[in-house]
Structure formats: structure tokens, C-alpha cells
Amino acid sequence: MKDGNMIRTKVEGSLLGGAVGDAMGLPVEFLTMVQIHRLYGDRGVAGYPESTQPAAFSDDTQMTLWTAEGLIRARQGQRNLGISDWDPVGVVNGSYLRWFLTQRSGVPTLESTIEGEPLHSGWMIDEPGLWARVAPGNTCLSALRVGGSGTRRDPINDSKGCGGVMRTAPAGLVGLDDKAAYGLGCDLGALTHGHPAGYIAAGALSLILNRICAGDNLEAAVDSAIVAIEADETRGQICAELLHKAKRLAESESPSYMIVERLGEGWVAEEALAIAVYCALVAGDFREGVLLAVNHSGDSDSTGSIAGQVLGATLGADAIPGEWIEGLALRSVVERVAGDLFGAYHEDRDFPAEEYPPW
């Protein structure tokens, strides 16, 4: 096993970094760069606005935390129920249904079950702060309304929105082999996003983080993801093409939001991933990378979140500016989930069943 302290700071850095990037980009999601400059000046967003502190994160981080919750439950089931074939996808889908419950959409209800087990269970569902409805993605809502059971072979729709990739970072933080990390990310994305680009981008992010946790630098991790994508379905090749473009831009020109916008606006999965990778590649530090990832026209909270996940894993939790962590709403929740995810998979820690029921 790799150095436990090194892995811990990467896991914590990824989840905290993603939450920080999400919160930084949320106030300017849907704004053009002209509007951002009009509101924040020529530098654009440089920190949390005073009016939004503590700074709330969006559905991106909510769903990332629920992904982690499902993976912890799956590990509990493997350990305590003697489940030999580790298949966490259905368990994570149950966690996504719990998230859907918090969005007050009426379905499912508090009495709902999944495979006979109560949906309202575990400690996270009783955390009031996680019930906030913060611009949840329509694709995620509509897919989960009918059960969220899409697969790569049997897609639930043809969406390639970034709602799949934005939430799958935990799949790359649990110490799987590369093929399993990529496959798990794809399968988790496919639960709600059926276009190959929608779930392949999710698999690519999981693989990038998996390689970073294994000790690769970011450039090598991105190269591994490109190789995996190019061996996958034809309709997902746009993900590899945009990652190649992100690498070329990072190598050839000075960083700017104008370069970011050559990669798109981030509303679809391949653009969100490529923008985040570009910003992480050119960043001198965590602050620079996240601010670049949110200061552009488009889906600033998603690109900020993914860039924060990548930079947090690459640089570690200590690289995140202290004032950004201190100003983050629900910081203790994010830190607890990160610690529990690390404990479940890297320390083989067991948890009380009332905290993480093993199903």
C-alpha cells in the first residue's frame, strides 16, 4: 500500500478542493465573461463574495458526497455481508436516490425502499445542509425520477451533460486498478447519462485521479486517460480529442480565460473535463487553477469543481488556501466524508451500521 499520509491528503484534497471550486464558481454560473467582469472587475472572481459566506456549494458537490457515501456502503457490504463480487454501482445508485429525495421532488418519499431496504437511512440523509436545492441538473433529476438505472449497454437517455463527470471523483480515490477505476467511473456516469461522451468523461476523470493517487504526475495521468478513451466507444472519442487539445493549449500559450473558452463552456461532459484539465495543467498553484476554471462564460461551478478535484488530489489538501477552506459551508461534512472514504478503502475501517448501512 502507498504511504497512508500521502493518500489521505490526496483524498481529502480532492473532495475539499472540489467543494471549494464548486462554491467559487457557483455565483457566476450562467454568466458570460463580460457579465463577470462587470460584477467583479477586470480580474473577475478572486475569492468568495462577502455576501455568500459561508460559501455554499451546488449539486455537483452534493452528488460527489453521495457517490462517496455509496462507495463506503458498498465496502461495508463487501466486508460485513461476505459479498464476494464487489459491485458498487447499484449501491451508489441508491445513494443518488437519497440525494434525489433531498431535492424535494416528491419521488421517492421518506417511506420509499430500494430492493426492500429503506431509502431514508445513514447519517448523511439527516444532515440538514445537504437538503439544499442548488440548481440541480435536469438530466440527473429526470433519470433518477425513473430509478436512475442506466447502463452502458442499455442507456437511459442520450445525454452527455456534465452531470455524470462532475460527481464521480470518489471512484478514482479508492485504490482500484486502472481498468476498474475507469470502468467504475463510466458505470456511475451511465446511471444517468447515456451518451458515451457523458459516461466516458466520468471514467476518464476517475482514471486520472486513480493515477494521481498512485503517484503519477498530472501529465502522465491525463495520458493514461487518453489511452483508455481511445480504446473505448467511437462516440466518446470527442473526450480524447478535447483532452489532446487541452494539452496542446497548455503547452503553447499563456493561460487566460480566452484560451479556456476555446475548449467550450463546460455544459457537456467532455468540455467540462477538458477545461478542468487545462486549468490544472497550467496552474502554478491551487488558487490560480481554480480561479482560471471559474472565470469563463459557462458552467463555472462544474469546471471549478472538477479542476478543484484534480488540483486537490495533485497538490494535496494543504495546498488549498486556508481562507477558502474556512469560508466553505458544510466544511465538516466534506471532511468527514473524505476521512470515511479514506478509512473504508485505505485503512479497512469498519463503521456502525446506522452510519453506513451495508446496502
N, C-alpha and C positions, 0 to 999 in steps of 0.2 A: 504494500500500500504506500502511496505517496505520503510525504510529510503531512501529518494531520493539520498542523497550523497553517500550512500553505493552502491546503484545500479549503479549510474553514474560511479563510479570508477571501478566497475566490467566490465561494458560495454566498457568503454574506455580502460581498462587494457586488455581485451580480444582482441579487434581489433588492438590496438597498439602492444601488445605482440605477436600476430600472425604475424604481419608485420615484427617485429624485428627478430623473429625466422626464418622466411622465408628468409630475407636478410642475416642472419648469415649463413644459410645453403646453399644458392644458389651457392656460389663459389666452393663448394665441392660436389654438386650433381653429381652423376655418378662416383665419385672417390671411390676407395677402402680405407680401413683404412691405409694400407701400403702406398698408394699414399698420403693420407692426412698427415701422419707423415713425409713423405719425403719432403713435401712442407712447412709444418708449425711447424715441430719439434715434440718432444715426447708428448707435451701437446695437439697437434692438434690445431684446431681453438680456439682462445681465445678472438676474437673480430673481427670487420670488418677489412679486409685488407686495408691498406692505399690507394692502387691502386683502390679500389672500392668505395671510399667515394665521395659524399654521397652514401650510400649503397642502391642499388635498390632491390626491392622485385620482385617476379615472378608472374606467372599466378595464383598461389594459393591465394595471397592477392588480386590481381585484381578481381578474381571471388568472393571472400568473400565480397569485397566492392560492387560489383554488386548485390550480394544477399541482402545486407542491403538496397541498393537503391530500389530494387523491393519490399521489405517489407515496406519501407516507402511509396512508391507509393500505395501499397495495402491499407495501413492505411488511406491515403488521399482519396482513393476511397470510403472506408467504411464511412468516416466522411462526405465528401462533396457531394458524389453522392447518399447517402442513401442506400448503398448496405448492405442489412441485413445479407446475407450469406457470411461471410468473407472467401474468398478462394484465398489466395495469390499466389498459385502455378503458375497459368498462368501468373500472373503479373511478378513474378520473372523470369519466362522463357523469357519474353520479355526483361528483363534486361540482361539475359545471351546472348540473340541475339544481344543486343547492344555491349556487350563485344566481341562477335564474329565479329561484324563489325569492332571493333578497331584492330582486328588481321589481317586486310587487306587481307582476303582470297577471296575477290571478291563477296561473297554472305553473307548477303544481301548487297545491295547498299545503298547509302545515301537516295535514294527515297523509300526504302522498307517500308512496313507497317506491322503491326500485328493487325488483326481484324479491319482494316480500319484506324488505328491510325499510325502516322509517327513514325518510329523506331528511327530516329535521333531527340531526344528530351531530355530535362532535362540538368542540369548543368554538370553532370559527363562526358557525351559524348564529351563535349567541353574542357575537361581537357587534354592538350597535353601529359602529363606524363603517362596517362593511356592507351595511344595508343602503348606503347612499346610491342614488341612481344618477350617474355622471355620464351622460351621453353614450349609453351602451350601443354597440353596433347592431344594426338591424338584422344582419345575417346571423349573428350569434343568437339573437333573440328568436328569430323565426325558426332556426334549426333546432334550438333547444325546446321550443314550444311543442314540437312533434317528437321529442325524445333525443335529438342530437346524436343519432346512431349511424352517421355516415361512415363509409369506409372508402379506401382507395379503389376497391373493386366495385363497390356499389355506392357511388357518390350521392349525397343528399341534395345537392344543387350544383350549379356551375360557377360558384362564386370564388374569386381569388382576392377578395378583400383582405386587408392586413389583420383581421381579427383572429386568424389562426396563428400567424407567426408571432404576434405581439405577446402571446401568453405561454409559449412552450419552452422558455428558457430552463425551467427546472429539469426537463428531460435531459439536458446536457450537463447537469450538475451532480448526477448521482453515481457516476463512476462506471458506466456501461462500456462495452467495447464500441468501436466506431460504428459498425453496422447496426448494432442495436440502438444506439443513440439516435442515429439518423432515422431509422425505421420508426422508433417510438415518436419522434417529433412529427414525422409525416402522418402517422396514425392519429395522433392527438389533433393535428390540424384538420384532418379529413373528417373528424366527427361533425364539424360544422361547415367546412369549406371544401367543396367538391372539385373545383378546378385544380389540375395538377400543380399549377404555379402557386395556388393558395396553400397546399399542404407541403409541397417540396421546399418552399421557402422556410416553413416551420421546421422541417427536417434538417435543412442546411444550418439554421441558427443553432439547433441542438447539437449538431456535429461540431460547429465552430467552438461552442462553449466546452464541449467534451474534450476537444483537442487542447484548448487553453488550460483546462484543469489538469490535463495530462502533462503539461509543461511546454507545449508548443508556443512560439510567438504568434501574434495575430496573423501575420502574413502567411505563415505555414498553415495555420488553422483554416484560413479562407481558401487556400489552395486545395486542402483536403475536401472542403465542401464543394468546390467546383468540380472536382473529380467525381464525387458521388452524384452530383446533379447530372453531369454529362452521361453517366451510366444509367440514368433513370428515364422516365417517360418523355417523349418528344414535346408534348405540350407544356412541359415545365422548363424547357431549355432557356426561356427568357430569363429565368433566375440566374443561370450561369452567365448568360450574355451581359446582364447588368452588373454582376459581380466583377467580371472581367473589365467592364467599363469603369467601375468604381476604382479598381486597382490602377488602371491607366491614368485616370484623373488625379489620383493621389500621388502618383509618381511624377506627373508632368507639370502641374500648375499650382500656384499658391492657393491655399484654401480660401473659399469665400462662399456665401450663400448662393451666388450666381452659379458656381460650379455644382453645388447641391441640386439646384433646380434643373440641371441638365439630366439628372437621374430620375426626375419626376417629382411628384408631390407627396408620395407616400401613402396614398389611399389604398393602393393594391399591394399585395404581399411582396412581390419582387422589388418594387420601388422602395418600400419601407426598409427592407433588409439591405438593399444596396446603399441607400442614403446613410443608414446607421453604420455600415462597414466603412464607407468612405470617411465619415466623420471620425470614426475610431482610428483609422489608419493615419490620418493627417494630424491628429491631436497631439499637442505637446504634453497635455495632462488631461485629467478628467474634466475639469472645468471648461477648457477650450473645446473639447469634443462634444460635450452635451450642449453648450451654447450654440455651436455651429449646427447641431442636429435639430434644434428647435427654432432657429431664426431663418425660416424659409416659408414660402407660401405652401400651405397644405396641412397634412396631418401631423402637426408638430408634437403632440403628446405621444403618438405611437413611435415616430422616429426618435424622439428624445428618450423614450423608454427603452427601445431596443439598443440604441447607442450606449445608454447607461448600463444596460445589462452586459454588453460586450466589454466596455471600458472597466466596469467594476470587477469583472472576472479577470481581465488582463492585468489591472494595476492593483487590485485588492481593495478592501473596504477602507483602509487608511488613506487612500488617495482621494476619496470623496471629501470635498470641502466640509469642514465641521459645521459651519453655519447652515449649510444646506441640509445636513442630516438633522440638526437640532430644530430646524424650522419645518420639518416634514410632519404632516399629520399622520397619526397611526404608526409612528416610528416603532413603538414597542411591538406592535402586531407583526410588522415586517421582520423585525429582528428575531422574534420568537419563531416565526415560520422558517426563516433561514436556518436558525440553530437546530430546529427539529428536523429539517430536511437533511442537514449535515449529520446529525446524530443517528437518524434512521439508517442511512446508507454508508456512512464512513466510520461510525462507531458501533454499529449494530445495536443501537439503543432501543429498548422497548418502551412503550408508552401506555398509560392507563387506557383501557378500552373506552372510557367515557370521553377521552380527549380525541382519540383517533380510532373509532370502531374499524375493525379489520375487514371492511367490505365497501 
